[in-house]
Amino acid sequence: MKAIEKIVSQMKSNPADISFDELSRVCTHYFGEPRKGGSHRIYKMPWQGDPRVNIQDDNGKAKVYQVKQVLKAIERLG
């Protein structure tokens, strides 16, 4: 759990420096196993609409806008 909290803290302070694997671990922790659809990992949300969580690998890095979407979704979970 501490490792996940540390990654979330890094996501907040520097969203441009998060690896795809780190973002994937955080998403799986909060939202469960993803559906895989081609190059994207899609996570099921307990609500309809935004923020949705779809992430994709960008040469080993997470895309900044997707990191921000994940942070909004985590915040919405409470």
Residue frames relative to the residue before (quaternion, step in Angstrom):
aa qw qx qy qz dx dy dz
M 1.0000 0.0000 0.0000 0.0000 0.00 0.00 0.00
K 0.6405 0.5305 -0.3377 0.4408 3.60 0.96 -0.80
A 0.6171 0.5450 -0.3494 0.4472 3.57 1.05 -0.71
I 0.6475 0.5067 -0.3163 0.4732 3.60 0.97 -0.82
E 0.6526 0.5120 -0.3140 0.4619 3.60 0.93 -0.87
K 0.6353 0.5268 -0.3244 0.4622 3.56 1.04 -0.77
I 0.6499 0.5024 -0.3148 0.4755 3.59 0.96 -0.84
V 0.6419 0.5163 -0.3275 0.4628 3.61 0.94 -0.86
S 0.6320 0.5235 -0.3265 0.4690 3.58 1.00 -0.77
Q 0.6507 0.4979 -0.3065 0.4844 3.59 1.00 -0.82
M 0.6148 0.5516 -0.3421 0.4481 3.58 1.05 -0.77
K 0.6741 0.4957 -0.2915 0.4637 3.57 0.99 -0.83
S 0.7358 0.4384 -0.2435 0.4550 3.57 0.90 -0.90
N 0.8131 0.0031 0.0237 0.5817 3.61 1.04 -0.67
P 0.1242 -0.8501 0.5076 0.0649 3.61 0.32 1.21
A 0.6202 0.5592 -0.3492 0.4252 3.61 1.17 -0.34
D 0.7293 0.4177 -0.2261 0.4925 3.59 1.22 -0.34
I 0.4479 0.6605 -0.4684 0.3790 3.59 0.96 0.88
S 0.3703 -0.7243 0.5320 0.2350 3.56 -0.87 0.92
F 0.6317 -0.5286 0.4082 0.3936 3.54 -1.25 0.46
D 0.6448 0.5285 -0.3255 0.4459 3.61 0.96 -0.82
E 0.6432 0.5107 -0.3256 0.4684 3.60 0.98 -0.79
L 0.6664 0.4930 -0.3050 0.4689 3.58 0.89 -0.91
S 0.6356 0.5344 -0.3190 0.4568 3.56 1.01 -0.80
R 0.6475 0.5139 -0.3186 0.4638 3.61 0.98 -0.82
V 0.6440 0.5131 -0.3179 0.4700 3.59 0.97 -0.85
C 0.6690 0.5051 -0.3021 0.4539 3.59 0.88 -0.94
T 0.6596 0.4987 -0.3119 0.4679 3.59 0.92 -0.86
H 0.6280 0.5408 -0.3345 0.4486 3.59 1.02 -0.76
Y 0.7703 0.3820 -0.1944 0.4722 3.59 0.81 -1.00
F 0.8255 0.2776 -0.0965 0.4818 3.59 0.95 -0.85
G 0.5598 -0.6121 0.3918 0.3980 3.61 1.24 -0.05
E 0.7376 -0.4106 0.2994 0.4447 3.54 -1.33 -0.05
P 0.4249 -0.7258 0.4810 0.2477 3.59 -0.98 0.80
R 0.4049 -0.5773 0.6198 0.3444 3.48 -1.41 0.17
K 0.2528 -0.7557 0.5786 0.1739 3.53 -1.02 0.69
G 0.0277 0.7904 -0.6097 0.0533 3.52 -0.80 1.02
G 0.8071 -0.1717 0.0887 0.5578 3.57 0.08 1.22
S 0.8295 -0.1956 0.1606 0.4979 3.54 -0.82 -1.01
H 0.6593 0.5032 -0.2976 0.4729 3.60 1.28 -0.14
R 0.2263 -0.6849 0.6636 0.1983 3.52 -1.34 0.43
I 0.1334 -0.8088 0.5724 0.0211 3.53 -0.71 1.12
Y 0.1720 -0.8011 0.5702 0.0597 3.57 -0.73 1.11
K 0.4344 -0.6960 0.5158 0.2464 3.55 -1.03 0.88
M 0.2365 -0.7695 0.5829 0.1107 3.53 -0.91 1.00
P 0.4755 -0.6683 0.4819 0.3082 3.61 -1.10 0.57
W 0.7007 0.3507 -0.2595 0.5645 3.61 1.25 0.32
Q 0.4536 -0.6476 0.5256 0.3139 3.54 -1.29 0.22
G 0.7591 0.3757 -0.2690 0.4586 3.56 -1.13 0.56
D 0.7393 -0.4154 0.3081 0.4311 3.51 -1.33 -0.32
P 0.5819 -0.1678 -0.7920 -0.0763 1.55 -2.19 1.10
R 0.2734 -0.7254 0.6130 0.1528 3.52 -0.96 0.97
V 0.2320 -0.7716 0.5718 0.1544 3.56 -1.16 0.45
N 0.1393 0.7085 -0.6732 0.1593 3.50 -0.60 1.32
I 0.0180 -0.8034 0.5949 0.0176 3.58 -0.79 0.88
Q 0.0723 -0.7859 0.6124 0.0466 3.53 -1.21 0.53
D 0.5256 -0.6406 0.4794 0.2891 3.51 -1.19 0.74
D 0.0666 -0.7764 0.6265 0.0173 3.57 -0.90 0.97
N 0.7582 -0.3498 0.1645 0.5251 3.56 0.36 1.32
G 0.7709 -0.3675 0.1738 0.4904 3.56 0.91 0.97
K 0.6883 0.4378 -0.2767 0.5079 3.58 1.23 -0.24
A 0.4416 -0.6415 0.5503 0.3009 3.54 -1.28 0.43
K 0.4703 -0.6512 0.5099 0.3079 3.57 -1.11 0.65
V 0.5727 -0.6433 0.3914 0.3241 3.56 -0.89 1.01
Y 0.6779 0.4880 -0.3183 0.4483 3.61 0.82 -0.88
Q 0.6408 0.5100 -0.3320 0.4681 3.60 1.10 -0.59
V 0.5904 0.5435 -0.3606 0.4754 3.60 1.09 -0.66
K 0.6715 0.4948 -0.2949 0.4661 3.60 0.93 -0.88
Q 0.6195 0.5293 -0.3409 0.4689 3.61 1.06 -0.70
V 0.6473 0.5111 -0.3171 0.4682 3.58 0.97 -0.85
L 0.6415 0.5184 -0.3291 0.4599 3.61 0.94 -0.80
K 0.6448 0.5077 -0.3201 0.4733 3.61 0.99 -0.79
A 0.6594 0.5057 -0.3097 0.4620 3.58 0.97 -0.83
I 0.6332 0.5137 -0.3294 0.4760 3.60 1.00 -0.79
E 0.6390 0.5251 -0.3161 0.4648 3.58 0.98 -0.85
R 0.6638 0.5083 -0.3045 0.4564 3.57 0.96 -0.83
L 0.5922 0.5688 -0.3670 0.4372 3.60 1.11 -0.60
G 0.4283 -0.7192 0.4454 0.3176 3.56 1.17 -0.58
